[in-house]
Amino acid sequence: MNFELHLTKSAEKDLTKLRGLAEEAVRAILALKQNPYLGHQLKGSLLGVRALEFSLKGVAYRAAYIIQEDDKTCLVFMIGPHEGFYQKAARRAKALKGREG
């Protein structure tokens, strides 16, 4: 199953903040093209969102994304360290849904 991978502008900015770790982060996230269900399903205000867990230099990171089955795409809207991740992801998901609807 091959999915296309898209990053929002915010997710692209998140990658630039990772500086030297960005390449490793991209490598981890590219795995979603082969299997978008690698990440776990989230709950509550993040229902419908999945989170991919990966580690860079011993630090836990997450990538929040939405699977769009209709067009076989995976939309990554946030990448960052685990600490405080889900609160920020909830705000971005809400803004993203606001733009769609």
C-alpha positions in Angstrom: 0.0 0.0 0.0 1.7 3.2 -1.2 0.4 6.5 0.2 1.5 10.0 -0.8 3.0 12.0 2.0 2.2 15.8 2.4 3.5 18.2 5.0 1.7 21.4 6.0 3.7 24.6 6.1 3.7 24.4 9.9 5.2 20.8 9.7 7.9 22.0 7.3 8.8 24.8 9.8 8.9 22.2 12.5 11.5 20.2 10.5 13.7 23.3 10.0 13.7 23.8 13.8 15.2 20.3 14.1 18.3 21.5 12.3 20.8 18.6 12.1 18.2 16.1 13.1 15.8 16.9 10.3 17.2 14.3 7.9 16.7 11.5 10.5 13.2 12.8 11.2 12.3 12.7 7.5 13.6 9.2 7.3 11.3 8.1 10.1 8.3 9.9 8.7 8.9 8.5 5.2 8.0 5.1 6.6 4.3 6.3 6.6 4.3 6.1 2.8 4.6 2.3 3.1 2.4 1.9 6.1 0.4 5.0 7.3 -1.0 2.9 10.2 2.4 2.7 11.9 1.4 5.5 14.3 -1.2 5.0 17.1 -4.7 6.4 17.0 -5.3 9.4 19.3 -8.4 10.2 21.4 -10.3 13.2 22.7 -9.7 16.5 20.9 -7.3 14.6 18.6 -9.8 11.9 17.5 -9.0 11.1 13.8 -5.4 12.0 14.2 -2.5 9.5 14.5 0.9 10.0 16.1 4.1 8.4 14.9 6.7 7.9 17.6 10.4 8.0 16.8 13.6 8.8 18.7 16.4 11.2 17.7 19.6 11.3 19.7 17.8 9.6 22.6 15.0 12.1 22.7 11.4 11.1 22.0 9.7 12.8 19.1 6.3 12.6 17.5 4.7 13.4 14.1 1.0 14.0 14.1 -0.9 13.2 10.9 -4.2 12.5 9.3 -4.8 9.6 6.9 -6.9 10.6 3.9 -8.1 7.2 2.5 -10.0 8.7 -0.4 -6.9 9.9 -2.2 -4.3 7.7 -0.4 -2.5 10.6 1.3 -1.0 11.1 4.7 -1.0 14.7 5.9 1.6 15.4 8.5 0.7 18.6 10.3 3.1 18.6 13.3 6.6 17.3 14.2 8.2 17.9 17.5 9.6 16.6 20.8 7.2 14.5 23.0 7.1 17.1 25.7 4.0 19.3 25.3 3.4 17.8 21.9 -0.2 16.7 22.2 -1.5 20.1 23.5 0.2 21.9 20.5 -1.1 19.2 18.1 -4.7 19.7 19.4 -4.5 23.4 18.6 -3.1 22.8 15.1 -5.7 20.0 14.4 -8.5 22.4 15.4 -7.1 25.1 13.1 -6.7 22.6 10.3 -10.3 21.4 10.6 -11.4 25.0 10.6 -9.7 25.6 7.2 -11.3 22.4 5.7 -14.8 23.1 6.8 
